[in-house]
Amino acid sequence: MTRIPYWNISYGILIDAFALVAVIVFARGVYGHWQRIKKGKLRLRPVRDLPGQIGPIFVYALVTKGILGSKLYKKFFTGLAHGFLFWGMILLGIGTTLVVLNVLFGLPIFAGGFNRWFMSFGLDLAGLAALAGLIFFFLRRMFPPQRLITPRERAGFVAQIGLLLAVIVTGFIVEGIRIKATGPDPYAFVGNILAGWLPANLAAHRLFWWGHGLLCMAFIAYIPYSPMMHILLVPANTALADPMPGSKMGVMDFSSFDNEESEEIPTLGCASLADFTQKRLLDYDACLWCGRCHEVCPAASTQKPLSPKGVMLTLAERLTNGEFEDTEVIDAIGEDAIFACTTCTACMEACPACINQPKTILKFRQNLVMEQSRIPELMGKAMTSLEQRAHPFFGTGSGPKEWCKDLDVPIFAQGETEYLLWIGCSVTYEERAQKIARAMVHILDAAGVSYGILEESRCTGDPAKQMGNEFMFSELAQTNIEEFNDLGVQKIITLCPHCYNSFTRHYPPLGGDYTVIPHAVFIDRLISQGKIAPRDNGQSIVYHDPCYLGRRNRIFEAPRQVVRRLGRLVEMPRHGAESFCCGGGGGNYWAEEVGERINQNRSREALDTGAERIATACPFCLLMLTDGTKKFTEEQKAFDIAELVAERL
């Protein structure tokens, strides 16, 4: 028989009136979230399209990451359960809307193939999928992995899961009793099974029908006041997130400090929620408390006081409570935690909501350093060295010309030299890293490349920026830019991914726009062009991805191509975008570690592959891994790619 909407229900249209009330309560709750978010500085706006991208990238991010939840599937079963629940509820919502349209306008949905395949089979399948997803999440909450409960679990999810379970179960019961009373519906396979178990009790049908409807309305009304609000906040946050990889710290504008008309002195960094932008506040509101960031954080993984999840939930709770002027939030998070961040962005890579955890942490770090003059002792010494000597390697026994002793290295000549070989501070002043520069000079000479160095080596300013001193970074960067422009520098080869990141991300806004090439990419290019031909000796080589080259700038394949030319490439379990940090980023090269040493954790993982050598493409990674492997072997295992290539020319 043809299905009759609101069968056995008197005044069923009243449920639509209840729906209107639910929508009003829902809208009021959503408006409350917006009222809190809009108190941030700078308005929310989509990021401009990137060169080479087709169409609005914020729409692409909204659909792929926000709606389809592509990043959720990095944990396959969780992603699958989420997909079952999300799409099941979407289809059930569409079906309910069609029923209302049928009642109000006579939309013919209960006839023909559409009724059989969508209204009967499709909606039963959708309900079953949603039920499967709910059972998975219920069990996950009953037996949670450590990441969900560290530092603490978010309240409210179990209540929402229970409410949704009640909605699905009562819906199936209503369908089963209806089919029992009116006759089989061949395509409603779940309803037909239940009809065999349930009595044709019309009073029970009415009770469950109204219960089902009111539960649906309660769920809708409760969404903005529960963790389920993420179904709106996460798509919005992913759409508005900067699509460029890395934490996108930008460059601080100090012009406002010279504004004599302004009575209020701007805050350096951020000391409270009121100092953050609307996008950062949206980050905190959208956080799922899922703990994926905590799970991959090198600091959290090695018993440091930092938990990216802990930072986010601390700020989320203050946002919910309206504590915008609370300047004690830094102390609530902890100074040690804020300086433990290695800025590796593994948390960002793992986050399904596209939250920028490192930017928040570094904003607090800026406030501690520039506003409050609070910094760990060793980092403070590195900062003093930067200020006095233009490099952070205090106590070094190497002079600025030590690395090129006995080498005939050309000086960059304006109008004659094609590439500036940027040596940088770590390669200049750390004895182990000096071999990278010597190897690169050998490679460039062998390939006949037109290159030169500056007469005086100095730092890009990256350590100052990552440790929170934006003033010092700006001064060092401006000095470099002025010299580059005077010399007519247009192309730069970097030996350090931190230098590459600074030149490509932070120098252009200050007026320094150059073609910058990491040395691993340049070496790969020279090999591909046949300008050098290193020998393959068959050794097994495991490659460690530097965070500032890999995750932050998506350069994964070129270094691996070089390694494949030298021997057999071996991968660690954590590699590529999911690589584990060496521990030296964010100024933590100059830090006293508590807990397990990050470089030893990573070194053990590399050595466990059984590879004969460890290759990397970053002087800080080389220094950290060289030190880390000493705990396990006396043999030198870690090498820069340039060293391995030069050795086999």
Summary of the structure (lengths in Angstrom):
residues: 649
radius of gyration: 29.7
end to end distance: 82.6
largest distance: 97.4
contacts: 2181
relative contact order: 0.08
helix: 58%
strand: 5%
